[in-house]
Amino acid sequence: MLKSLEKRKELLGIIEKITREKGYFDVYDLSVATGMPRSTIQDWVHRFVDDGCVTVLEECAGRRRAKYAMRRTRSLPASACKRIFTTVDGDIVEIFHECRSEGCIAFCEYMYAMGNPHVRKNGLILRQKVKAGPVAPRHDEALYLEKVLVSNGLVYQHIRTFGGPAYSLTEMMESADGVLDIMYNKRGCYVEGVVVTEALTHMAIAVDDTDEAESGATFALTLSLLDLLSSIEGVRRISHNVGFLYPGVPGKTAGNAVSYIELAVKKEVVESLIQRAVEYLKGQTLSKNTGMAVKVGLKPCPELVGFAARARRGIVTAEEALAVARRSRVRTFKISGERGIIGAVAALGMIDCPPEDLMDVTRAIT
């Protein structure tokens, strides 16, 4: 099912490109562009015509090939929707919608938050964490997430829109990277739609103590790690974050900052990514005390959050960090030493914090 949806999106992208260049396409054009047999291409074209996304311009007549075109052509600017993807852990789903517009993402945050309190911005990515099933009851707001279903490795977001926001559902979301399929129905003054994405695995990697007094910076090395890992097939970049722990700890190089990155990954690449991260940090760190911690999945770990809160108020030990990690499904790695594991484990307890809380150790984290 997943491969079929991916192939469908790939073919529609090629069709849109050819149609934009020539004004139409035929089976031969598509066969040449894809290397697929014409009989297979014809089957796909018939399916697209039945689905309503391709229209017949000229029927086949004798030796003259039939001509087709995309049914919907864009006359307005490029889509505001850049990426839409999802991570899943049991019945917990997190939806990531990266936008090209500050105004649009602020609007969507406001609207979605009316039906779901677990909505927040992370740069230009809007994040929604929900439980699979109904999310918000039907109401008359311009945009809301009605329910989320997970089946056979796919996530189905049921969205209901009114007025202008319906344009994003009918014309923009399908072009977002990560969307495998989109289906919608216009019902009077509103539009109901289903956005289909792959069910990926959420992965957070935290790092601490990579620098020395004269050079280096943990945040910079962690950012370069994110660049490296997100370039790998099957990995989607989510975020790079910086937070502070107790400023009075001895041995700090500056403000006792820690860093963590978040990724959405195919389950089968998790182990190889961890190994790649370990190897990279070992080759790049300038410190003899570098530690790394990894959390896979979305399920909350109250003890991990509690440890992070203690590490922001005062001094904690490596032994405490290792014990909390074992009880919280967190894996730890001595890259060059043990001390950095303290900050790495604490950083993973702050994953759901907004930036203002990460930076201010006097704020409570939950």
Salt bridges, closest charged atoms under 4 A:
GLU10 OE1 - LYS7 NZ 3.23
GLU16 OE2 - ARG74 NE 4.00
GLU21 OE2 - LYS17 NZ 2.78
ASP26 OD2 - ARG65 NE 3.22
ASP29 OD2 - LYS22 NZ 2.86
ASP51 OD2 - ARG8 NH2 3.40
GLU58 OE1 - ARG64 NE 3.85
GLU94 OE2 - ARG127 NE 2.95
GLU98 OE2 - LYS82 NZ 3.85
GLU98 OE1 - ARG83 NE 2.45
GLU109 OE1 - LYS121 NZ 3.73
GLU146 OE2 - ARG138 NE 2.64
GLU171 OE2 - ARG72 NE 3.95
GLU174 OE1 - ARG72 NH2 2.78
GLU174 OE2 - ARG74 NH2 3.96
ASP177 OD2 - ARG236 NH1 2.86
ASP181 OD1 - ARG8 NH1 2.97
GLU192 OE2 - ARG138 NH2 2.99
GLU192 OE2 - ARG160 NH1 2.65
GLU192 OE1 - ARG187 NE 2.98
GLU198 OE2 - LYS266 NZ 2.78
ASP209 OD2 - ARG339 NH2 2.72
ASP227 OD1 - ARG237 NH1 2.75
GLU262 OE2 - ARG127 NH2 2.75
GLU262 OE2 - HIS202 NE2 2.89
GLU271 OE2 - ARG331 NH1 2.83
GLU303 OE2 - ARG327 NH2 2.41
GLU338 OE2 - LYS334 NZ 3.42
ASP352 OD1 - ARG120 NH2 3.95
ASP352 OD1 - LYS129 NZ 3.29
ASP357 OD1 - ARG363 NH1 3.02
ASP360 OD2 - ARG363 NE 3.78
